[in-house]
């Protein structure tokens, strides 16, 4: 799938330093041109003016040549469609493909990723940062925060969200849920962690009974014979039925050894066993899982999960200090100290991270490469060109200044040789 629509990005502001260097480079070129025009009429007055004229003439030529070269990288000079100009806009799609190929060939090869990750102590770095997030890593944290915001905002969100959703659905499809649910339920029953849930269900039953007393009385009245209704015994029967059910629920709630409560716990234990060992139950859970994943409401919910997660990541990236405040921040600091002091835990985390990163490179490397290539293809040409030019910064303008000055010096040398000969 190739993205054909161009996604317009917000036009980046020109950095003040770059704007100043552009003015300096252009002003120097104009000054050399004016000097050349003026000194043409003055060189007959004194030989020194000849050197000034030669310097300004060669400087003007050098400055114009470098201006043309620098401008041709990003646009057509003077808006003229000169061949082999506007190099970056014309080759934007190819640059995206080459960048994606570079990532695939030099970064996303599992063996390369494994070697690089083996040299990185992720646990120690994370421990130092979590233990002292306000220390020397503050600048790194701010830079990482800005980078994360840029990535989350400018990557093709539909494509990236689709990849995340596909990964999530694929993992759920591949995971057999029945044994996991069975083990969790078995552990909960063994440790009496199911009791609060059971008590809540009993309480809900009592509340439901009390809120539907009128409905029960109406049902008894409608189904009672005419003699019962004529004598008013239907009302008495309904009250007795309601009181009996209410007393039964109360006994179940108060008596942990009540036969119905024990029967419910026995049913939970049997369900936990069947979820783990009964093929029919496991097949039923798998069919239910597939039906849920293919349900349109579930798919919409999964789509919403990515948007919520992306919004939460943006909030955390824009304000990383808020994440590190309060009780949660204290817990993270404690985790950082533990990582610094426990080398065994550090090795375990490093091994897990290494395997996860290598696995992601192996499973999703091609998807990441396509995402990068198609995202660059989808960017608006003018905006991305301006961003690249701003990213290179003042160096391009220094090329123009240097070209002007070097050209002038060469012109002076040539004029001096001409005078001596």
GIPE-V992011 format. One record per backbone hydrogen bond with DSSP energy under -0.5 kcal/mol. CO is the residue of the C=O (numbers start at 1). NH is the residue of the N-H. Records with the same first field share a line. If there is no record, write none. Layout:
CO = NH ; NH
This chain:
2 = 4
5 = 7
6 = 8
7 = 380
15 = 19
16 = 20
17 = 21
18 = 22
19 = 23
20 = 24
21 = 25
22 = 26
23 = 27
24 = 28
25 = 29
26 = 30
27 = 31
28 = 32
29 = 33
30 = 34
31 = 35
32 = 36
33 = 37
34 = 38
35 = 39
36 = 40
37 = 41
38 = 41
39 = 43
42 = 45 ; 46
46 = 49 ; 50
47 = 50 ; 51
48 = 52
49 = 53
50 = 54
51 = 55
52 = 56
53 = 57
54 = 58
55 = 59
56 = 60
57 = 61
58 = 62
59 = 63
60 = 64
61 = 65
62 = 66
63 = 67
64 = 68
65 = 69
66 = 70
67 = 71
68 = 72
69 = 73
70 = 73 ; 74
71 = 74 ; 75
72 = 86 ; 87
73 = 88
75 = 77 ; 86
76 = 79
77 = 80
80 = 82
82 = 85
86 = 90
87 = 91
89 = 92
91 = 95
92 = 96
93 = 97
94 = 98
95 = 99
96 = 100
97 = 101
98 = 102
99 = 103
100 = 104
101 = 105
102 = 106
103 = 107 ; 108
108 = 110
109 = 113
110 = 114
111 = 115
112 = 116
113 = 117
114 = 118
115 = 119
116 = 119
117 = 120
119 = 121
120 = 122
121 = 125
122 = 126
123 = 127
124 = 128
125 = 129
126 = 130
127 = 131
128 = 132
130 = 133
132 = 135
135 = 138
136 = 139
137 = 141
138 = 142
139 = 143
140 = 144
141 = 145
142 = 146
143 = 147
144 = 148
145 = 149
146 = 150
147 = 151
148 = 152
149 = 153
150 = 154
151 = 155
155 = 157
156 = 160
157 = 161
158 = 162
159 = 163
160 = 164
161 = 165
162 = 166
163 = 167
164 = 168
165 = 169
166 = 170
167 = 171
168 = 172
169 = 173
170 = 174
171 = 175
175 = 177
176 = 180
177 = 181
178 = 182
179 = 183
180 = 184
181 = 185
182 = 186
183 = 187
184 = 188
185 = 189
186 = 190
187 = 191
188 = 193 ; 194
189 = 192
192 = 195
194 = 198
195 = 199
196 = 200
197 = 201
198 = 202
199 = 203
200 = 204
201 = 205
202 = 206
203 = 207
204 = 208
205 = 209
206 = 210
207 = 211
208 = 212
209 = 212
210 = 213
212 = 216
213 = 217
214 = 218
215 = 219
216 = 220
217 = 221
218 = 222
219 = 223
220 = 224
225 = 229
226 = 230
227 = 231
228 = 232 ; 233 ; 234
232 = 235 ; 236
233 = 237
234 = 238
235 = 239
236 = 240
237 = 241
238 = 242
239 = 243
240 = 244
241 = 245
242 = 246
243 = 247
244 = 248
245 = 249
246 = 250
247 = 251
248 = 252
249 = 253
250 = 254
251 = 255
254 = 256
255 = 258
258 = 262
259 = 263
260 = 264
261 = 265
262 = 266
263 = 267
264 = 268
265 = 269
266 = 270
267 = 271
268 = 272
269 = 273
270 = 274
271 = 275
272 = 276
273 = 277
274 = 278
277 = 279
278 = 282
279 = 283
280 = 284
281 = 285
282 = 286
283 = 287
284 = 288
285 = 289
286 = 290
287 = 291
288 = 292
289 = 293
290 = 294
291 = 295
292 = 295
295 = 299
296 = 300
297 = 301
298 = 302
299 = 303
300 = 304
301 = 305
302 = 306
303 = 307
304 = 308
305 = 309
306 = 310
307 = 311
308 = 312
309 = 313
310 = 314
311 = 315
312 = 316
313 = 317
314 = 318
315 = 319
317 = 320
319 = 322 ; 323
320 = 324
322 = 325
325 = 329
326 = 330
327 = 331
328 = 332
329 = 333
330 = 334
331 = 335
332 = 336
333 = 337
334 = 338
335 = 339
336 = 340
337 = 341
338 = 342
341 = 343
342 = 346
343 = 347
344 = 348
345 = 349
346 = 350
347 = 351
348 = 352
349 = 353
350 = 354
351 = 355
352 = 356
353 = 357
354 = 358
355 = 359
356 = 360
357 = 361
358 = 362
359 = 363
360 = 364
361 = 365
364 = 368
365 = 369
366 = 370
367 = 371
368 = 372
369 = 373
370 = 374
371 = 375
372 = 376
373 = 377
374 = 378
375 = 379
376 = 379
378 = 7
380 = 384
381 = 385
382 = 386
383 = 387
384 = 388
385 = 389
386 = 390
387 = 391
388 = 392
389 = 393
392 = 395
393 = 396
394 = 398
395 = 399
396 = 400
397 = 401
398 = 402
399 = 403
400 = 404
401 = 405
402 = 406
403 = 407
404 = 408
405 = 409
406 = 410
407 = 411
408 = 412
409 = 413
410 = 414
411 = 415
412 = 416
413 = 417
414 = 418
415 = 419
416 = 420
417 = 421
